């Protein structure tokens, strides 16, 4: 068993703080926290596509999620849980300082 304290990255650190990354024949997942600063776009340009399925819990904040054509897909806000398919295009505008916890599963 491994126990860790939940902490979020500071604004001086990378925005992502992984706690556990487990990879073996049976499982491949990562769990961690993210801090996103108000006024930023994630990613800065274009869209990202992860090769893992993602489940995230928005602990605090608000993100405007975008479709690939630039239209608004929806809003993630405090208390929301979101599932994102592997290889689904992702981008968003951070409307409030945001803290989230995530799990990536391959």
Phi, psi and omega in degrees: 000142177229128182241135179226150176280135177283118175225156179252149177298149174277169180294341178276343182266173170302150185290345187246130178235095178287140178258314181230133170230111184244124180218121173205193183297331185268331190210150175215102179213163177223141177232137179190189179236159179223141169241127178239130184275137177309137177093355179265162175243138179241121345291174181304319180223149175070209184225154173252154174223117180266147178275011178240153168284148183232136169237124181233147176243121179278108182281326184198138172114193183203134179230132174269111181273143187245146168279163182297338177275002178094350178286163182280125178276324182163183182237135172257130183221170181315127177093349180282148171243131184233140173247131179235124179297151172303140178067011174282132181295136181228137171196152179196161175255127182276111185272335177220153172311131188231136172239133177219157173248140184226155169229127175253131183229128176259000000 
